[in-house]
Amino acid sequence: MFRFKAGRWSALTLALCAVALCACSGGRDESGGSAGNEPHRIVSLSPSATEDLYAVGAGGQVVAVDSNSTYPPEAPRTKLSGYTPNVEAIAAYRPDLVVVAADTDRVATQLRKLGVPVLVEPSAPDLNAAYEEIEQLGKATGHPDGARSAVAGMKREIGAIVAAAPAPSKPLSVYHELDQTHYSATSHTFIGQIYALLGLRNIADKAKGSSEYPQLSGEYVVASDPDLIVLADTVCCGQSAATVAARPGWDRIAAVRDGDVVTVDDSIASRWGPRVALFVERIANAVGGLEEQAG
């Protein structure tokens, strides 16, 4: 399990730490959702789950969300944390359902001992898993139809974007940056799957080690010479095309030289909820720009 350096914690990096934690989180508690037994005081400690809850129509049942749940704006954001959870603080909201990304510090176990139902929704490894989690949240909250509608909309929107995107006329490579210490994401993640859908080769796939979110070196990125650089650390870490171009040797990279450095809001690039379609669209537009340059 990887660790990010102190002082670099953000909504994105915290979400990616959850990826490692969730690998060991095990099963989920299918709580609530039966007719007449829907939860009415939901606490969400997962930013992606928060977005999903509102997408399926359960927003009115949510009484508190964690400090990293920045979307939608109307979500009742609090100081609660899914990464350093405080059982007493969570229980103070009198929840009848708590949604977490992992059983961090045995929070799920402790809440269940208090009689509070818990639903564990780990980081989705691919889009199909993301769809399944939305449908599960719909079932657990009494909104199965809303969940099916949300999933159908995502599939329709993503399918249309991919279908309209130009097929690369030559192999194109991409470097996805999670923070300025060069953590990235391989094709074995929902992020990487999106690049594969659009015909891009991920330079992180050949990095040493088995992590799905490996830390690359600056030298490795320069040597890989990606055609496209996607910065998902614009909010947490203030990265931009200008800061990338100023890195030693990076001005030799094709993407930097040709102006193909794409910035994406951290939360859109790191969450596997309905807004993932915006991420797909952003990358598809970038691929289109590369094809225009080639033509």
ChimeraX attribute file (.defattr): number of C-alpha atoms within 10 A of each C-alpha:
attribute: neighborCount
match mode: 1-to-1
recipient: residues
	/A:1	9
	/A:2	13
	/A:3	11
	/A:4	15
	/A:5	8
	/A:6	6
	/A:7	6
	/A:8	13
	/A:9	15
	/A:10	17
	/A:11	19
	/A:12	24
	/A:13	22
	/A:14	17
	/A:15	23
	/A:16	21
	/A:17	18
	/A:18	22
	/A:19	21
	/A:20	19
	/A:21	19
	/A:22	20
	/A:23	12
	/A:24	11
	/A:25	18
	/A:26	10
	/A:27	10
	/A:28	15
	/A:29	14
	/A:30	14
	/A:31	22
	/A:32	21
	/A:33	18
	/A:34	13
	/A:35	8
	/A:36	8
	/A:37	12
	/A:38	20
	/A:39	21
	/A:40	16
	/A:41	17
	/A:42	27
	/A:43	26
	/A:44	32
	/A:45	27
	/A:46	29
	/A:47	28
	/A:48	31
	/A:49	26
	/A:50	29
	/A:51	24
	/A:52	28
	/A:53	27
	/A:54	21
	/A:55	22
	/A:56	25
	/A:57	18
	/A:58	24
	/A:59	19
	/A:60	12
	/A:61	18
	/A:62	21
	/A:63	18
	/A:64	23
	/A:65	27
	/A:66	24
	/A:67	17
	/A:68	23
	/A:69	25
	/A:70	18
	/A:71	17
	/A:72	15
	/A:73	8
	/A:74	9
	/A:75	21
	/A:76	19
	/A:77	18
	/A:78	14
	/A:79	10
	/A:80	21
	/A:81	19
	/A:82	25
	/A:83	21
	/A:84	10
	/A:85	19
	/A:86	13
	/A:87	16
	/A:88	10
	/A:89	12
	/A:90	21
	/A:91	15
	/A:92	8
	/A:93	13
	/A:94	14
	/A:95	22
	/A:96	19
	/A:97	25
	/A:98	27
	/A:99	26
	/A:100	30
	/A:101	26
	/A:102	28
	/A:103	24
	/A:104	17
	/A:105	14
	/A:106	13
	/A:107	20
	/A:108	25
	/A:109	15
	/A:110	15
	/A:111	19
	/A:112	14
	/A:113	10
	/A:114	11
	/A:115	12
	/A:116	17
	/A:117	21
	/A:118	27
	/A:119	23
	/A:120	23
	/A:121	26
	/A:122	28
	/A:123	28
	/A:124	22
	/A:125	18
	/A:126	17
	/A:127	19
	/A:128	12
	/A:129	16
	/A:130	24
	/A:131	22
	/A:132	16
	/A:133	24
	/A:134	28
	/A:135	23
	/A:136	22
	/A:137	26
	/A:138	25
	/A:139	22
	/A:140	22
	/A:141	27
	/A:142	22
	/A:143	22
	/A:144	19
	/A:145	14
	/A:146	21
	/A:147	28
	/A:148	19
	/A:149	15
	/A:150	22
	/A:151	24
	/A:152	13
	/A:153	14
	/A:154	19
	/A:155	17
	/A:156	12
	/A:157	17
	/A:158	20
	/A:159	15
	/A:160	12
	/A:161	20
	/A:162	18
	/A:163	13
	/A:164	12
	/A:165	20
	/A:166	18
	/A:167	16
	/A:168	15
	/A:169	11
	/A:170	10
	/A:171	10
	/A:172	17
	/A:173	19
	/A:174	22
	/A:175	27
	/A:176	25
	/A:177	22
	/A:178	25
	/A:179	25
	/A:180	19
	/A:181	14
	/A:182	18
	/A:183	18
	/A:184	26
	/A:185	26
	/A:186	24
	/A:187	20
	/A:188	14
	/A:189	17
	/A:190	24
	/A:191	24
	/A:192	23
	/A:193	19
	/A:194	22
	/A:195	22
	/A:196	13
	/A:197	15
	/A:198	20
	/A:199	21
	/A:200	23
	/A:201	20
	/A:202	23
	/A:203	21
	/A:204	27
	/A:205	19
	/A:206	10
	/A:207	17
	/A:208	10
	/A:209	10
	/A:210	10
	/A:211	17
	/A:212	19
	/A:213	24
	/A:214	18
	/A:215	22
	/A:216	19
	/A:217	13
	/A:218	16
	/A:219	12
	/A:220	13
	/A:221	20
	/A:222	16
	/A:223	13
	/A:224	18
	/A:225	20
	/A:226	21
	/A:227	23
	/A:228	27
	/A:229	25
	/A:230	22
	/A:231	27
	/A:232	28
	/A:233	26
	/A:234	18
	/A:235	18
	/A:236	19
	/A:237	16
	/A:238	12
	/A:239	17
	/A:240	19
	/A:241	18
	/A:242	10
	/A:243	10
	/A:244	17
	/A:245	18
	/A:246	12
	/A:247	10
	/A:248	11
	/A:249	14
	/A:250	19
	/A:251	15
	/A:252	14
	/A:253	21
	/A:254	18
	/A:255	24
	/A:256	21
	/A:257	13
	/A:258	14
	/A:259	15
	/A:260	20
	/A:261	22
	/A:262	18
	/A:263	20
	/A:264	19
	/A:265	15
	/A:266	21
	/A:267	26
	/A:268	20
	/A:269	25
	/A:270	26
	/A:271	25
	/A:272	28
	/A:273	25
	/A:274	23
	/A:275	19
	/A:276	22
	/A:277	22
	/A:278	16
	/A:279	21
	/A:280	23
	/A:281	17
	/A:282	18
	/A:283	24
	/A:284	24
	/A:285	17
	/A:286	19
	/A:287	24
	/A:288	17
	/A:289	14
	/A:290	21
	/A:291	17
	/A:292	10
	/A:293	9
	/A:294	10
	/A:295	7
